[in-house]
Amino acid sequence: MILFDYHQQILAYNSGFDAYRYGHLGVGNAIILHSIKHAIELGKIRYDFMRGEEPYKFAFGAKAEPLFDMTLTR
């Protein structure tokens, strides 16, 4: 699992495991729950799953937020 600790927030960038071998064990849920628990213990004010509308994010209470694209030119 790749997480960023930024301004009292935990930003969950990516995670992965061998779903074929271990998916039935709930490994994905376990690692997310552990990282949320750790964020709480550290006193973080927000745990953000970042972009994407995968159903598991909403199962953990995520709320959809608007995203913006920005192009900067010289």
mmCIF file as gemmi writes it, N, C-alpha and C atoms, coordinates in Angstrom:
data_model
loop_
_atom_site.group_PDB
_atom_site.id
_atom_site.type_symbol
_atom_site.label_atom_id
_atom_site.label_alt_id
_atom_site.label_comp_id
_atom_site.label_asym_id
_atom_site.label_entity_id
_atom_site.label_seq_id
_atom_site.pdbx_PDB_ins_code
_atom_site.Cartn_x
_atom_site.Cartn_y
_atom_site.Cartn_z
_atom_site.occupancy
_atom_site.B_iso_or_equiv
_atom_site.pdbx_formal_charge
_atom_site.auth_seq_id
_atom_site.auth_asym_id
_atom_site.pdbx_PDB_model_num
ATOM 1 N N . MET Axp A 1 ? 0.843 -1.162 0 1 0 ? 1 A 1
ATOM 2 C CA . MET Axp A 1 ? 0 0 0 1 0 ? 1 A 1
ATOM 3 C C . MET Axp A 1 ? 0.894 1.232 0 1 0 ? 1 A 1
ATOM 4 N N . ILE Axp A 2 ? 0.558 2.175 -0.847 1 0 ? 2 A 1
ATOM 5 C CA . ILE Axp A 2 ? 1.296 3.431 -0.918 1 0 ? 2 A 1
ATOM 6 C C . ILE Axp A 2 ? 0.395 4.535 -0.379 1 0 ? 2 A 1
ATOM 7 N N . LEU Axp A 3 ? 0.849 5.175 0.695 1 0 ? 3 A 1
ATOM 8 C CA . LEU Axp A 3 ? 0.109 6.26 1.328 1 0 ? 3 A 1
ATOM 9 C C . LEU Axp A 3 ? 1.001 7.49 1.403 1 0 ? 3 A 1
ATOM 10 N N . PHE Axp A 4 ? 0.396 8.647 1.319 1 0 ? 4 A 1
ATOM 11 C CA . PHE Axp A 4 ? 1.113 9.904 1.508 1 0 ? 4 A 1
ATOM 12 C C . PHE Axp A 4 ? 0.58 10.577 2.757 1 0 ? 4 A 1
ATOM 13 N N . ASP Axp A 5 ? 1.484 11.1 3.573 1 0 ? 5 A 1
ATOM 14 C CA . ASP Axp A 5 ? 1.128 11.848 4.777 1 0 ? 5 A 1
ATOM 15 C C . ASP Axp A 5 ? 1.357 13.321 4.44 1 0 ? 5 A 1
ATOM 16 N N . TYR Axp A 6 ? 0.267 14.061 4.276 1 0 ? 6 A 1
ATOM 17 C CA . TYR Axp A 6 ? 0.366 15.434 3.79 1 0 ? 6 A 1
ATOM 18 C C . TYR Axp A 6 ? -0.607 16.332 4.541 1 0 ? 6 A 1
ATOM 19 N N . HIS Axp A 7 ? -0.092 17.326 5.229 1 0 ? 7 A 1
ATOM 20 C CA . HIS Axp A 7 ? -0.912 18.312 5.948 1 0 ? 7 A 1
ATOM 21 C C . HIS Axp A 7 ? -1.969 17.648 6.835 1 0 ? 7 A 1
ATOM 22 N N . GLN Axp A 8 ? -1.539 16.755 7.688 1 0 ? 8 A 1
ATOM 23 C CA . GLN Axp A 8 ? -2.415 16.054 8.631 1 0 ? 8 A 1
ATOM 24 C C . GLN Axp A 8 ? -3.473 15.182 7.945 1 0 ? 8 A 1
ATOM 25 N N . GLN Axp A 9 ? -3.214 14.806 6.712 1 0 ? 9 A 1
ATOM 26 C CA . GLN Axp A 9 ? -4.103 13.912 5.984 1 0 ? 9 A 1
ATOM 27 C C . GLN Axp A 9 ? -3.323 12.68 5.543 1 0 ? 9 A 1
ATOM 28 N N . ILE Axp A 10 ? -4.023 11.591 5.398 1 0 ? 10 A 1
ATOM 29 C CA . ILE Axp A 10 ? -3.456 10.41 4.765 1 0 ? 10 A 1
ATOM 30 C C . ILE Axp A 10 ? -4.129 10.283 3.404 1 0 ? 10 A 1
ATOM 31 N N . LEU Axp A 11 ? -3.322 10.257 2.362 1 0 ? 11 A 1
ATOM 32 C CA . LEU Axp A 11 ? -3.816 10.131 0.999 1 0 ? 11 A 1
ATOM 33 C C . LEU Axp A 11 ? -3.464 8.735 0.498 1 0 ? 11 A 1
ATOM 34 N N . ALA Axp A 12 ? -4.472 7.925 0.249 1 0 ? 12 A 1
ATOM 35 C CA . ALA Axp A 12 ? -4.277 6.539 -0.182 1 0 ? 12 A 1
ATOM 36 C C . ALA Axp A 12 ? -4.123 6.518 -1.695 1 0 ? 12 A 1
ATOM 37 N N . TYR Axp A 13 ? -2.891 6.331 -2.146 1 0 ? 13 A 1
ATOM 38 C CA . TYR Axp A 13 ? -2.594 6.394 -3.577 1 0 ? 13 A 1
ATOM 39 C C . TYR Axp A 13 ? -2.886 5.077 -4.286 1 0 ? 13 A 1
ATOM 40 N N . ASN Axp A 14 ? -2.385 3.973 -3.733 1 0 ? 14 A 1
ATOM 41 C CA . ASN Axp A 14 ? -2.519 2.696 -4.424 1 0 ? 14 A 1
ATOM 42 C C . ASN Axp A 14 ? -2.247 1.55 -3.461 1 0 ? 14 A 1
ATOM 43 N N . SER Axp A 15 ? -2.859 0.429 -3.729 1 0 ? 15 A 1
ATOM 44 C CA . SER Axp A 15 ? -2.567 -0.78 -2.968 1 0 ? 15 A 1
ATOM 45 C C . SER Axp A 15 ? -2.768 -1.979 -3.884 1 0 ? 15 A 1
ATOM 46 N N . GLY Axp A 16 ? -2.203 -3.085 -3.483 1 0 ? 16 A 1
ATOM 47 C CA . GLY Axp A 16 ? -2.361 -4.263 -4.313 1 0 ? 16 A 1
ATOM 48 C C . GLY Axp A 16 ? -1.909 -5.52 -3.589 1 0 ? 16 A 1
ATOM 49 N N . PHE Axp A 17 ? -2.452 -6.624 -4.024 1 0 ? 17 A 1
ATOM 50 C CA . PHE Axp A 17 ? -2.097 -7.928 -3.493 1 0 ? 17 A 1
ATOM 51 C C . PHE Axp A 17 ? -2.547 -8.956 -4.52 1 0 ? 17 A 1
ATOM 52 N N . ASP Axp A 18 ? -2.186 -10.167 -4.329 1 0 ? 18 A 1
ATOM 53 C CA . ASP Axp A 18 ? -2.564 -11.238 -5.25 1 0 ? 18 A 1
ATOM 54 C C . ASP Axp A 18 ? -4.007 -11.651 -4.953 1 0 ? 18 A 1
ATOM 55 N N . ALA Axp A 19 ? -4.951 -10.995 -5.629 1 0 ? 19 A 1
ATOM 56 C CA . ALA Axp A 19 ? -6.376 -11.237 -5.378 1 0 ? 19 A 1
ATOM 57 C C . ALA Axp A 19 ? -6.781 -12.68 -5.694 1 0 ? 19 A 1
ATOM 58 N N . TYR Axp A 20 ? -6.122 -13.283 -6.67 1 0 ? 20 A 1
ATOM 59 C CA . TYR Axp A 20 ? -6.452 -14.663 -7.035 1 0 ? 20 A 1
ATOM 60 C C . TYR Axp A 20 ? -6.166 -15.617 -5.876 1 0 ? 20 A 1
ATOM 61 N N . ARG Axp A 21 ? -5.027 -15.413 -5.215 1 0 ? 21 A 1
ATOM 62 C CA . ARG Axp A 21 ? -4.641 -16.312 -4.113 1 0 ? 21 A 1
ATOM 63 C C . ARG Axp A 21 ? -5.258 -15.918 -2.772 1 0 ? 21 A 1
ATOM 64 N N . TYR Axp A 22 ? -5.389 -14.6 -2.528 1 0 ? 22 A 1
ATOM 65 C CA . TYR Axp A 22 ? -5.753 -14.158 -1.183 1 0 ? 22 A 1
ATOM 66 C C . TYR Axp A 22 ? -7.046 -13.346 -1.095 1 0 ? 22 A 1
ATOM 67 N N . GLY Axp A 23 ? -7.708 -13.129 -2.214 1 0 ? 23 A 1
ATOM 68 C CA . GLY Axp A 23 ? -8.922 -12.31 -2.226 1 0 ? 23 A 1
ATOM 69 C C . GLY Axp A 23 ? -10.006 -12.818 -1.287 1 0 ? 23 A 1
ATOM 70 N N . HIS Axp A 24 ? -10.143 -14.116 -1.179 1 0 ? 24 A 1
ATOM 71 C CA . HIS Axp A 24 ? -11.177 -14.697 -0.32 1 0 ? 24 A 1
ATOM 72 C C . HIS Axp A 24 ? -10.928 -14.436 1.162 1 0 ? 24 A 1
ATOM 73 N N . LEU Axp A 25 ? -9.718 -14.009 1.519 1 0 ? 25 A 1
ATOM 74 C CA . LEU Axp A 25 ? -9.375 -13.745 2.914 1 0 ? 25 A 1
ATOM 75 C C . LEU Axp A 25 ? -9.68 -12.316 3.344 1 0 ? 25 A 1
ATOM 76 N N . GLY Axp A 26 ? -10.099 -11.474 2.409 1 0 ? 26 A 1
ATOM 77 C CA . GLY Axp A 26 ? -10.391 -10.084 2.743 1 0 ? 26 A 1
ATOM 78 C C . GLY Axp A 26 ? -9.144 -9.252 2.995 1 0 ? 26 A 1
ATOM 79 N N . VAL Axp A 27 ? -8.057 -9.597 2.317 1 0 ? 27 A 1
ATOM 80 C CA . VAL Axp A 27 ? -6.79 -8.903 2.521 1 0 ? 27 A 1
ATOM 81 C C . VAL Axp A 27 ? -6.925 -7.414 2.204 1 0 ? 27 A 1
ATOM 82 N N . GLY Axp A 28 ? -7.62 -7.072 1.134 1 0 ? 28 A 1
ATOM 83 C CA . GLY Axp A 28 ? -7.783 -5.669 0.761 1 0 ? 28 A 1
ATOM 84 C C . GLY Axp A 28 ? -8.452 -4.868 1.864 1 0 ? 28 A 1
ATOM 85 N N . ASN Axp A 29 ? -9.555 -5.393 2.388 1 0 ? 29 A 1
ATOM 86 C CA . ASN Axp A 29 ? -10.255 -4.713 3.485 1 0 ? 29 A 1
ATOM 87 C C . ASN Axp A 29 ? -9.38 -4.614 4.723 1 0 ? 29 A 1
ATOM 88 N N . ALA Axp A 30 ? -8.646 -5.663 5.02 1 0 ? 30 A 1
ATOM 89 C CA . ALA Axp A 30 ? -7.809 -5.665 6.219 1 0 ? 30 A 1
ATOM 90 C C . ALA Axp A 30 ? -6.727 -4.594 6.146 1 0 ? 30 A 1
ATOM 91 N N . ILE Axp A 31 ? -6.073 -4.46 5.006 1 0 ? 31 A 1
ATOM 92 C CA . ILE Axp A 31 ? -5.003 -3.466 4.906 1 0 ? 31 A 1
ATOM 93 C C . ILE Axp A 31 ? -5.561 -2.044 4.958 1 0 ? 31 A 1
ATOM 94 N N . ILE Axp A 32 ? -6.726 -1.828 4.355 1 0 ? 32 A 1
ATOM 95 C CA . ILE Axp A 32 ? -7.351 -0.502 4.425 1 0 ? 32 A 1
ATOM 96 C C . ILE Axp A 32 ? -7.763 -0.19 5.858 1 0 ? 32 A 1
ATOM 97 N N . LEU Axp A 33 ? -8.412 -1.133 6.517 1 0 ? 33 A 1
ATOM 98 C CA . LEU Axp A 33 ? -8.831 -0.906 7.907 1 0 ? 33 A 1
ATOM 99 C C . LEU Axp A 33 ? -7.635 -0.637 8.807 1 0 ? 33 A 1
ATOM 100 N N . HIS Axp A 34 ? -6.561 -1.366 8.619 1 0 ? 34 A 1
ATOM 101 C CA . HIS Axp A 34 ? -5.365 -1.152 9.429 1 0 ? 34 A 1
ATOM 102 C C . HIS Axp A 34 ? -4.788 0.248 9.19 1 0 ? 34 A 1
ATOM 103 N N . SER Axp A 35 ? -4.75 0.681 7.93 1 0 ? 35 A 1
ATOM 104 C CA . SER Axp A 35 ? -4.188 2.001 7.64 1 0 ? 35 A 1
ATOM 105 C C . SER Axp A 35 ? -5.09 3.126 8.152 1 0 ? 35 A 1
ATOM 106 N N . ILE Axp A 36 ? -6.411 2.942 8.131 1 0 ? 36 A 1
ATOM 107 C CA . ILE Axp A 36 ? -7.328 3.936 8.704 1 0 ? 36 A 1
ATOM 108 C C . ILE Axp A 36 ? -7.136 4.002 10.214 1 0 ? 36 A 1
ATOM 109 N N . LYS Axp A 37 ? -7.042 2.846 10.853 1 0 ? 37 A 1
ATOM 110 C CA . LYS Axp A 37 ? -6.82 2.803 12.304 1 0 ? 37 A 1
ATOM 111 C C . LYS Axp A 37 ? -5.515 3.509 12.672 1 0 ? 37 A 1
ATOM 112 N N . HIS Axp A 38 ? -4.479 3.265 11.907 1 0 ? 38 A 1
ATOM 113 C CA . HIS Axp A 38 ? -3.187 3.897 12.165 1 0 ? 38 A 1
ATOM 114 C C . HIS Axp A 38 ? -3.274 5.415 11.979 1 0 ? 38 A 1
ATOM 115 N N . ALA Axp A 39 ? -4.01 5.858 10.957 1 0 ? 39 A 1
ATOM 116 C CA . ALA Axp A 39 ? -4.193 7.296 10.734 1 0 ? 39 A 1
ATOM 117 C C . ALA Axp A 39 ? -4.895 7.942 11.929 1 0 ? 39 A 1
ATOM 118 N N . ILE Axp A 40 ? -5.89 7.266 12.474 1 0 ? 40 A 1
ATOM 119 C CA . ILE Axp A 40 ? -6.59 7.779 13.659 1 0 ? 40 A 1
ATOM 120 C C . ILE Axp A 40 ? -5.636 7.851 14.839 1 0 ? 40 A 1
ATOM 121 N N . GLU Axp A 41 ? -4.857 6.802 15.04 1 0 ? 41 A 1
ATOM 122 C CA . GLU Axp A 41 ? -3.898 6.788 16.145 1 0 ? 41 A 1
ATOM 123 C C . GLU Axp A 41 ? -2.876 7.92 16.03 1 0 ? 41 A 1
ATOM 124 N N . LEU Axp A 42 ? -2.54 8.298 14.804 1 0 ? 42 A 1
ATOM 125 C CA . LEU Axp A 42 ? -1.595 9.395 14.575 1 0 ? 42 A 1
ATOM 126 C C . LEU Axp A 42 ? -2.252 10.767 14.678 1 0 ? 42 A 1
ATOM 127 N N . GLY Axp A 43 ? -3.571 10.793 14.838 1 0 ? 43 A 1
ATOM 128 C CA . GLY Axp A 43 ? -4.286 12.057 14.963 1 0 ? 43 A 1
ATOM 129 C C . GLY Axp A 43 ? -4.536 12.769 13.642 1 0 ? 43 A 1
ATOM 130 N N . LYS Axp A 44 ? -4.519 12.029 12.55 1 0 ? 44 A 1
ATOM 131 C CA . LYS Axp A 44 ? -4.765 12.643 11.245 1 0 ? 44 A 1
ATOM 132 C C . LYS Axp A 44 ? -6.22 13.106 11.164 1 0 ? 44 A 1
ATOM 133 N N . ILE Axp A 45 ? -6.445 14.178 10.422 1 0 ? 45 A 1
ATOM 134 C CA . ILE Axp A 45 ? -7.789 14.75 10.353 1 0 ? 45 A 1
ATOM 135 C C . ILE Axp A 45 ? -8.583 14.246 9.153 1 0 ? 45 A 1
ATOM 136 N N . ARG Axp A 46 ? -7.909 13.57 8.226 1 0 ? 46 A 1
ATOM 137 C CA . ARG Axp A 46 ? -8.61 13.097 7.033 1 0 ? 46 A 1
ATOM 138 C C . ARG Axp A 46 ? -7.89 11.894 6.437 1 0 ? 46 A 1
ATOM 139 N N . TYR Axp A 47 ? -8.683 10.955 5.956 1 0 ? 47 A 1
ATOM 140 C CA . TYR Axp A 47 ? -8.174 9.81 5.191 1 0 ? 47 A 1
ATOM 141 C C . TYR Axp A 47 ? -8.849 9.913 3.83 1 0 ? 47 A 1
ATOM 142 N N . ASP Axp A 48 ? -8.072 10.101 2.801 1 0 ? 48 A 1
ATOM 143 C CA . ASP Axp A 48 ? -8.613 10.377 1.473 1 0 ? 48 A 1
ATOM 144 C C . ASP Axp A 48 ? -8.22 9.252 0.518 1 0 ? 48 A 1
ATOM 145 N N . PHE Axp A 49 ? -9.221 8.625 -0.107 1 0 ? 49 A 1
ATOM 146 C CA . PHE Axp A 49 ? -8.963 7.575 -1.09 1 0 ? 49 A 1
ATOM 147 C C . PHE Axp A 49 ? -8.544 8.144 -2.447 1 0 ? 49 A 1
ATOM 148 N N . MET Axp A 50 ? -8.585 9.448 -2.569 1 0 ? 50 A 1
ATOM 149 C CA . MET Axp A 50 ? -8.222 10.154 -3.791 1 0 ? 50 A 1
ATOM 150 C C . MET Axp A 50 ? -9.191 9.787 -4.919 1 0 ? 50 A 1
ATOM 151 N N . ARG Axp A 51 ? -8.787 10.005 -6.145 1 0 ? 51 A 1
ATOM 152 C CA . ARG Axp A 51 ? -9.727 9.873 -7.256 1 0 ? 51 A 1
ATOM 153 C C . ARG Axp A 51 ? -10.102 8.428 -7.549 1 0 ? 51 A 1
ATOM 154 N N . GLY Axp A 52 ? -11.247 8.303 -8.204 1 0 ? 52 A 1
ATOM 155 C CA . GLY Axp A 52 ? -11.756 6.985 -8.569 1 0 ? 52 A 1
ATOM 156 C C . GLY Axp A 52 ? -13.045 6.689 -7.833 1 0 ? 52 A 1
ATOM 157 N N . GLU Axp A 53 ? -13.93 5.989 -8.479 1 0 ? 53 A 1
ATOM 158 C CA . GLU Axp A 53 ? -15.23 5.685 -7.886 1 0 ? 53 A 1
ATOM 159 C C . GLU Axp A 53 ? -15.427 4.182 -7.689 1 0 ? 53 A 1
ATOM 160 N N . GLU Axp A 54 ? -14.378 3.519 -7.26 1 0 ? 54 A 1
ATOM 161 C CA . GLU Axp A 54 ? -14.476 2.096 -7 1 0 ? 54 A 1
ATOM 162 C C . GLU Axp A 54 ? -15.41 1.872 -5.813 1 0 ? 54 A 1
ATOM 163 N N . PRO Axp A 55 ? -16.29 0.867 -5.898 1 0 ? 55 A 1
ATOM 164 C CA . PRO Axp A 55 ? -17.288 0.634 -4.842 1 0 ? 55 A 1
ATOM 165 C C . PRO Axp A 55 ? -16.697 0.446 -3.444 1 0 ? 55 A 1
ATOM 166 N N . TYR Axp A 56 ? -15.511 -0.165 -3.324 1 0 ? 56 A 1
ATOM 167 C CA . TYR Axp A 56 ? -14.969 -0.399 -1.984 1 0 ? 56 A 1
ATOM 168 C C . TYR Axp A 56 ? -14.707 0.903 -1.254 1 0 ? 56 A 1
ATOM 169 N N . LYS Axp A 57 ? -14.395 1.97 -1.974 1 0 ? 57 A 1
ATOM 170 C CA . LYS Axp A 57 ? -14.144 3.259 -1.327 1 0 ? 57 A 1
ATOM 171 C C . LYS Axp A 57 ? -15.408 3.775 -0.643 1 0 ? 57 A 1
ATOM 172 N N . PHE Axp A 58 ? -16.521 3.654 -1.328 1 0 ? 58 A 1
ATOM 173 C CA . PHE Axp A 58 ? -17.788 4.113 -0.758 1 0 ? 58 A 1
ATOM 174 C C . PHE Axp A 58 ? -18.235 3.21 0.383 1 0 ? 58 A 1
ATOM 175 N N . ALA Axp A 59 ? -17.873 1.935 0.33 1 0 ? 59 A 1
ATOM 176 C CA . ALA Axp A 59 ? -18.196 1.018 1.43 1 0 ? 59 A 1
ATOM 177 C C . ALA Axp A 59 ? -17.495 1.444 2.717 1 0 ? 59 A 1
ATOM 178 N N . PHE Axp A 60 ? -16.367 2.142 2.606 1 0 ? 60 A 1
ATOM 179 C CA . PHE Axp A 60 ? -15.64 2.645 3.768 1 0 ? 60 A 1
ATOM 180 C C . PHE Axp A 60 ? -16.071 4.064 4.142 1 0 ? 60 A 1
ATOM 181 N N . GLY Axp A 61 ? -17.091 4.59 3.458 1 0 ? 61 A 1
ATOM 182 C CA . GLY Axp A 61 ? -17.617 5.902 3.814 1 0 ? 61 A 1
ATOM 183 C C . GLY Axp A 61 ? -17.107 7.056 2.978 1 0 ? 61 A 1
ATOM 184 N N . ALA Axp A 62 ? -16.375 6.774 1.922 1 0 ? 62 A 1
ATOM 185 C CA . ALA Axp A 62 ? -15.871 7.856 1.068 1 0 ? 62 A 1
ATOM 186 C C . ALA Axp A 62 ? -17.039 8.594 0.423 1 0 ? 62 A 1
ATOM 187 N N . LYS Axp A 63 ? -16.838 9.863 0.161 1 0 ? 63 A 1
ATOM 188 C CA . LYS Axp A 63 ? -17.816 10.689 -0.537 1 0 ? 63 A 1
ATOM 189 C C . LYS Axp A 63 ? -17.175 11.185 -1.823 1 0 ? 63 A 1
ATOM 190 N N . ALA Axp A 64 ? -17.947 11.169 -2.902 1 0 ? 64 A 1
ATOM 191 C CA . ALA Axp A 64 ? -17.438 11.66 -4.188 1 0 ? 64 A 1
ATOM 192 C C . ALA Axp A 64 ? -17.245 13.17 -4.105 1 0 ? 64 A 1
ATOM 193 N N . GLU Axp A 65 ? -16.131 13.626 -4.642 1 0 ? 65 A 1
ATOM 194 C CA . GLU Axp A 65 ? -15.833 15.057 -4.689 1 0 ? 65 A 1
ATOM 195 C C . GLU Axp A 65 ? -15.49 15.414 -6.13 1 0 ? 65 A 1
ATOM 196 N N . PRO Axp A 66 ? -15.817 16.64 -6.523 1 0 ? 66 A 1
ATOM 197 C CA . PRO Axp A 66 ? -15.493 17.03 -7.903 1 0 ? 66 A 1
ATOM 198 C C . PRO Axp A 66 ? -13.984 17.11 -8.107 1 0 ? 66 A 1
ATOM 199 N N . LEU Axp A 67 ? -13.558 16.731 -9.301 1 0 ? 67 A 1
ATOM 200 C CA . LEU Axp A 67 ? -12.153 16.825 -9.68 1 0 ? 67 A 1
ATOM 201 C C . LEU Axp A 67 ? -12.015 17.905 -10.742 1 0 ? 67 A 1
ATOM 202 N N . PHE Axp A 68 ? -10.884 18.528 -10.755 1 0 ? 68 A 1
ATOM 203 C CA . PHE Axp A 68 ? -10.638 19.579 -11.717 1 0 ? 68 A 1
ATOM 204 C C . PHE Axp A 68 ? -9.354 19.287 -12.468 1 0 ? 68 A 1
ATOM 205 N N . ASP Axp A 69 ? -9.369 19.548 -13.768 1 0 ? 69 A 1
ATOM 206 C CA . ASP Axp A 69 ? -8.163 19.484 -14.569 1 0 ? 69 A 1
ATOM 207 C C . ASP Axp A 69 ? -7.682 20.912 -14.787 1 0 ? 69 A 1
ATOM 208 N N . MET Axp A 70 ? -6.389 21.092 -14.713 1 0 ? 70 A 1
ATOM 209 C CA . MET Axp A 70 ? -5.833 22.408 -14.911 1 0 ? 70 A 1
ATOM 210 C C . MET Axp A 70 ? -4.637 22.295 -15.841 1 0 ? 70 A 1
ATOM 211 N N . THR Axp A 71 ? -4.59 23.173 -16.795 1 0 ? 71 A 1
ATOM 212 C CA . THR Axp A 71 ? -3.462 23.237 -17.705 1 0 ? 71 A 1
ATOM 213 C C . THR Axp A 71 ? -2.801 24.595 -17.538 1 0 ? 71 A 1
ATOM 214 N N . LEU Axp A 72 ? -1.533 24.579 -17.23 1 0 ? 72 A 1
ATOM 215 C CA . LEU Axp A 72 ? -0.778 25.818 -17.081 1 0 ? 72 A 1
ATOM 216 C C . LEU Axp A 72 ? 0.139 25.959 -18.278 1 0 ? 72 A 1
ATOM 217 N N . THR Axp A 73 ? 0.139 27.122 -18.849 1 0 ? 73 A 1
ATOM 218 C CA . THR Axp A 73 ? 1.038 27.381 -19.961 1 0 ? 73 A 1
ATOM 219 C C . THR Axp A 73 ? 1.838 28.638 -19.676 1 0 ? 73 A 1
ATOM 220 N N . ARG Axp A 74 ? 2.896 28.724 -20.344 1 0 ? 74 A 1
ATOM 221 C CA . ARG Axp A 74 ? 3.775 29.89 -20.148 1 0 ? 74 A 1
ATOM 222 C C . ARG Axp A 74 ? 3.337 31.023 -21.033 1 0 ? 74 A 1
